[in-house]
Amino acid sequence: MKKHPRWIWMLPLLLFPACSNQERIPQEILNQYPETVVVSVHNPLDAPRPDAPIVMDVEKLRSKASDFNERAMVVTEGGREIPSQWVADPGGGMGQAIITLADFLPLETKHIAVHYKRSGEILRNYPQRTQAEISVKTGGLFRNRKYEGGTFQNIRKLRVPDEHTDHSDYIRYEGPGWESDRVGYRFYLDWRNAIDIFGKKTSAMVLQDVGQDGFESYHAMSDWGMDVLKVGETLGLGSLAEWHGKKALRVAETDSVTCEIVASGPLFSMIRTKYFGWKTAAGHADLVSELSIFAGSRATRHEIRVSGAEPRLCTGIVKLENGEPVQSSDMTQDWSFLATYGKQSLAEDNLGMAVLYKSEQCIEKTADEGSHVAVLKSPGGRLEYYFLAAWEKEKDGIADRESFVRHLSGCVKQLDVPLLIAY
């Protein structure tokens, strides 16, 4: 099987010619940001790539311009300012990054100019197209594992209290949430540890308003959308679990858990959760989970690192009566998918769900009583996969099975053939 570099996060250095387009840059930008670094980004895929994320390594930019200042910069393409975001810790083993998005034609090369000021800090504001949050109650107290009183407040990092369990009424919508302008997700930050879906009818950010009036409100249709998935005791969508041969067991029993909002920005958001002393059949393990999403995308990237014991990891999708299984047909591709489609949302309309994984890491595709399951290798204790949901009531949503399959095929092609960047 032909090998390709990791999509977005491991962008190889090729010698595309760099060109300067400063003569077309607005003078206001050149006055504020007098220094420039130009990188070339190539789409090797013979297909368009709208809203393609470009992740530029700050250290590689600094190797080209030693005085590069990531805190006072702006990005242009073709003389036009485009939204950008500095991320101090984008995960995936990368250090600081500058993130931007661009629309690519088939086989197109773009020259991305990063303009900067050598010192100081200048912040640019762009429309929010992603966000991540965790909101907990303050000013009350736990009594019999229920939190009484208090009001919700967003925080950056949480050590989950020992008293917390499901339906404690302590964490708003029961865990952290993250969203793009396409779709929202959450996971239960308790023994259930399963991922759920917020279907959105709008491209606006909505999580800040969800669950302010309790657990039940977001299970009914509202102007923004609703919780569209029944998870129960299953894998929901893309939840991590240990495969026991006949059953997928979620990350349920641990010594302690911390959860941190690493990034919540206009183009990229990420949540990092650390599970200490996860009790598995193989013994105790420590687990780091990083969930991230880009603007314009339905897909969440899930990167996992496990140390200590080596459980057999798996993920999957809840089995629902009206969910028709969809599987990859071309097994020669580097990436494959497991998916379902049908009138399986809680609104009884069309919902597509998929997990995308590296083909060579799939040990088997199987099932237990509640979930379709992909059992995956985790060499060196590392695992990376994606999951996504497509609800027909989305703005410009996918409304039929054939369109969903085409969307998944496009996702696989983009994973197989990543953008190439030259500094």
N, C-alpha and C positions, 0 to 999 in steps of 0.2 A: 504494500500500500504506500502510495506516495506521501511523504511527510511534508508538512507545511508548518511555519511558525505559528505560535499561539496568536489567536485573533486579538488585535488591538494591543494586548499587554506586552507582547514580545515582538516589536516591530523591527525587522531587520534593516541594517544600514546598507543602502545601495547608492551608487554614484549617479543620481539624477542631477542634471545641471540646475544650479540655483540661479535665480535671477532677481534683480531688485526692481520693484515697481514704485519706488518712493516718489517719482515724479507725479504719480496719480493719487498719492495719499493726501487726504485733507490736511491743510496746513496746521489746523488746530491740534491734530494728533502729533504731527512732527514737532511742534513747539513743546508739547507736554512730554513726549516720549522720543527724544532725539536719536536714540540708538536702535539698531534693527538687526535681528537675526532672521534669515530666511531658510525655511525647510521645504523640501519637495515631497509631496505625497501622491502616490500612484495607486489607481484602482486597477489591478490586473484582471478583474472579472469582466467578462463580456456582457455586462448587464449594469443598469444604473444602480446607484447606491444613495438613496435620499437620507439625509440626516445621519451621515456616517460619522461616528465618533473618531476624532484624531487625538491621541494621547501622546503628548510630547514630554519626554524625560527632561526634567530641569537640569540634571547633571550633564546631559549630553548637549543641551543648549549652552550651558556654562563652559563646556569644553571648546565651543566655537566662539564664545564671547565671555571671557573670564569675569567681566563685571556685570553679567546679567543679573537683573533684579526682578524676581518673580512677583514682588509685592507692588510693583509699579509698572504694569505692562498692559498692552492692548493688542489684539490680533486683527489683522486685515487679510482679505483675499481679493485679488483683483482691484485693489484700491478702496475696497469697502470694508468698514468695520464689521466684524462678526462677533457674536457673543463668545465669551471665553470664561474659564474658571480655573483658578489656582487651587490645587488640592495638595495638602501637606502629606497625606498618606492615602494613596488610592488603592492600597492592597496589592495582592498578587506579587509581592516581593519587590515592587517598584518603590523608589523614593518619591520625592515631590514630582508633581506633574502639572502641565498646563493642558487643559482639555478644551477643545472646540469641536464644532460640527460643521460639515460641509456636504453639499449635494454633488455627487460625482456622476458623470456620464460614463458609459462603457469605456474602459481602457483609458480613462482620462488621467492626466497628471495636473495637480494644482500646486502653486507656490504659495505657501502660507507664511506671511510676514509677522513676526512677533516684535513689536516696538516696545522699548522700555526706557526708563529713566534710571540712571546708575544708583541713585540713593533715594531714600524716602519711601512713602507709601501713597499710592493713588488708587482709590477704589472705583470701579465702574459698576453700574447697576444694570442688570439685564432681566428680562421677564423670567419668572420662576417656572421652569418646566419639569423639575423634579423636586422632591423633598423627602426627608426621613425624620421621624420624631418618635420620642417615647415620653408619655405623659403620665405622671403619678399624682396621687392625692397627698397634700400636705395640710397640716393643721388638725388632723384627727388622730386616731389610734386604732391598732388592731385589737379586736376582742373576739376570741374563739375563731381565729383565722379569717375574720371579716374586718374590713376597714370601715370604721364608723366616723362620720363627719368629714371635714376637710374639703378642699377644692383642688381641681386638677391644675398641675403646673408642668410645663415642658422642661425636661432636664437633659443634660448631655450624656451622663453616665449613671448607671444604676447597678448596685449590688442587690440582687433580688433578696428581699428579707426572708428569713427562715419561716416566718409565719404565712407567707404568701402561697396561695394555691389557686385552683380554678375558681372563678366567680367570687374572688375576694373583694371585688369592687375597689381595688387599689390602683390598677393600671387601666387607663382609658382604652377601650376596646381590647383589653386583656393582653396587650403586648405591644411591641414596637410596630410601626407601620412605615411603608415606603411607597412612593408612587412616581409615575411619570405623567406626561400629558395624555397617555393612553389608558393606563390601568393602575390600580392600587393593590397592595398586598399587606398582610399582617401575619405575625405568627404568635401563638399562645406562649407567653413567657412563663410557663409552669410545667408540670409533669407531662402535659399533653404534647407540647413542642411540635405542633403541626402548623402548616402554612395554609392560609385562607385567602380569598380573592375579594377585593372591592371592585365591582364593575362600575365604570364611570360613564355618564352620559355627556360629560363636559371635558374640555381640555384643561380647565382651571384646576388649581390645587384645592383639594377638598378635605384632606385628612384632619386639618386643624379643627374642623367642625364636627367630626364624626365621634359619636359616643359621649358627647358632652352631657346628654340627658339619660345616660344609662345604656345597658347592654342590648335592649331590644329594638331601639329605634332604627338602627341601620339594617335590620332584617326586613324592613318594609321599603317599598320604592319611594324615593324622594327626588327632588329636582336634580341632585348630583348623581344619583344611582343608588346602589345598595350592595350589601354582602350577597354574593351570588352563589356561594358554594356551601353545601352541607358536608362537613368534614367528619364529624363523629370520631370513631376510633381508628380511622384510616390514615393514609399518608397525605390526604388533602391534595395539594399540588406541590410536588418537588420537595417534600419534607425529607430530612435525612433520617435514616434508621439503620439498625443492625439486622442482617438477615439470619434467621435461625433455622433455615432449611424448609420450614413450612409457614413461617410468619415473619413479617417485618415488625420489629420492635423499635419504637421511637426513642429519642433520647429522654428518658423519663426519670431515672434515678441518678442524682449527682450529689456531690458534697456541697458545691456552691456554684453560682452562676453570676456573671457580670455581663452587662449589655451597654454598648457605647454607640452613640451617633458620631461616626467618624467624619462624614461629609453630608451636607444638606444644601445643595446649591442649585443654580439655574440649569445646569447641564448634567450633573452627576450627583448621586447620593449613595451612601454606604452605611451599613450597620455591621458592627463586629460584636459577636457574642462568644464568651469564653465559658466553657463548661469544665469544671474541675472535678475529678473523681467520678467520671461517668462509669457506672457499673454495667459491664458487658459480660457476655459469656466467656470472652477471652481474658477477662480481668479488668482492672481499673485503667481508664484512659482519660487523658485531657484532650479537649477538643476546642478548636478555634473555627468559628463559622463567620464568613464574610459574605454578606448579601449586598449586591450593588445593582444600580440601574442607571441607564443613560436616557436623556431626553429623546422623545420621538420613538422610543422602543417599548415593546410589550415584555421583553425578556429580562429576567433577573439572572445575573451571574452569581453562582454559589461556589465559593472556593472554601475548601475544608482542609485543615491540618490536624492530624491526630498523632499524639505521642503516648508512650506507655504501651498498653495492650494494643493488639491489632485486630479489631473486630472486622467482620466481613460487612462492608457498607452497602447500602442500597438506597434507592429512592423510587418514587413512582407517583401514581395518580389514583385517586379514589375511584372505585367501581360504582357507577350509577346506572340505573335501569335503562335510561335513554341515551347513555353514552356509548357510541359505536367506536370500537378500537380502530386506530389508524397507526400503521407502522411503516418505517422506512422500507422502500422497495429496492434501493440501490445500496447494497452492502459494501461496495468498493469505495465509498466515500469515507473520509476521515471522521466525520461526525454522523450520528444517526439520531433518530427520535422515536419515542414512544408517545402516543397521543390518543385522545378520544374526542369525539365531536357528536353533538346532538342537542336535543331539548333537555338539557341536564342542569340548567341553572335553577336557582330557587325561585326565579320569576317564570319558570317553565318555558323559557325560550332558548335559542341556540347559544351554546357555550363550547368553545374549543379549548382544550388544555394539552400541553405538551411538555415533555422533558427531553432535552437534547444533551447527548453525552458522546465522548470519544469512542468510536467503534471498537478500537483495540482494547478498551478497558471494560467492555461488557462481558461479564462472565456468563450470564444467562438472563433471558427475559422470562418472567414467571408471574405468579399471582398468589395472593393469599385470599382469605375470605372477603376482605374489604377493599383490596387495592391491586391494581396492575403494578408490577414491580420490575425494576431493572437492577440486577445485582452487579456491582461495579468494582473493579480493581482499584486499589489506592496505593500505588507504588511509593515507597518512602513515606507513607502516611499522608499523602496528598491526593486530593480529588477535586476536580473542577467539572461542573455541569451547569446547564442553563434550564430555566423553566419559564413558561409563558402562558398567558390566558388571553383569549379573544372572545369578547362578548358582543353579540349582534347589536346591542343598543349603544355601543360606543359611538362617538362622533366619527363618521366615516368608517363604521365597523364592518367586520367580516360577517356576512349573513348566511353563508352556505358552506357545506362540507368541501366542495371543490376549491373554493377560494381559500379556505383554511389550509388545505393540503398544499396549494401553490405557495402560500405564505411560509409554511414550514420548509418547503423545498428551497425557497429563497434564503431563509435563515441558514440552512445547512451549507449552501453554496458560499455564503459570506464567511461562515466559520472555516470552511475548507480553503478559501482563497482570501486571506486577509489583506487589508491595505498595507502598502509598503511605504516607509518613510525614510528619507535621507537627510541627515543634518549637515 
